[in-house]
Amino acid sequence: MIDVALLSVIRRWHLRDKISIREIARRTKLSRNTITKYLASGETSPRYPHRKSPSQLDAYAAEL
């Protein structure tokens, strides 16, 4: 997963500072395809899947 700070740096370098994708890939050690994918997605922060953790009360859910 990509860090939120790194995503914002990539977007700022490309959109505001007009740094090429190749140079961003060189600076971040990410592939050009990855940089392109992050820029094309238009997301400002990565999405993480919702985590479902078991509860000790799950066994008693029907009674409660």
N, C-alpha and C positions, 0 to 999 in steps of 0.2 A: 504494500500500500504506500501511497505517496503521502508525505507530510503536508499539512495545510500550508505551512510557511513556504515550502519549496514550490508548491503549486502557485502561490501568489507571486513568488520571485520569477518563475518562468513566464507567467502572464505579463508581469510588469516589464521584464527584459524585452519580450517580443513586441508588445503593443505600444508601450510608451518609449522605450529606449531604442526600438527598431534594431535589435540584435537578431542576427540570423538564427535559424533553427540549428544549423550546424555548429555555430559558436556556443549556443546554449547547451547542446549535447556535449560539447567538449568541456564546458565548465562544470556541468552537473554529473558527468560520467554516466548519463542515461543515453539510450539509443535515440536516433532521430525519429524513428517510428513512434516511440513512446512520447516524445515531446509533441509530435504532431497530433497524436491521439488526445493528449491532455488539452491542447489548444483547441482542437475541433469539438471537444465535448461541451465546451462552454460552461462547465461547472466551476463554481468558485471554491467548493470544498468537496472532498471525497465523501462518498456515502458508504457507511458500514452496515452490514446486515444486522437486523434486530436480534439480540441475544436472548434466548429463552433459558433461564436457569431454573432448575427444579427447586421446589420449596418443600420444606418439611411438612407443611400443611396440605400438600396435594393429596395425600392419602385420605384426608378427612374432609375434602372439599364437598362431597355429597352430603355429609352430616351438618356442615356449617351452613 
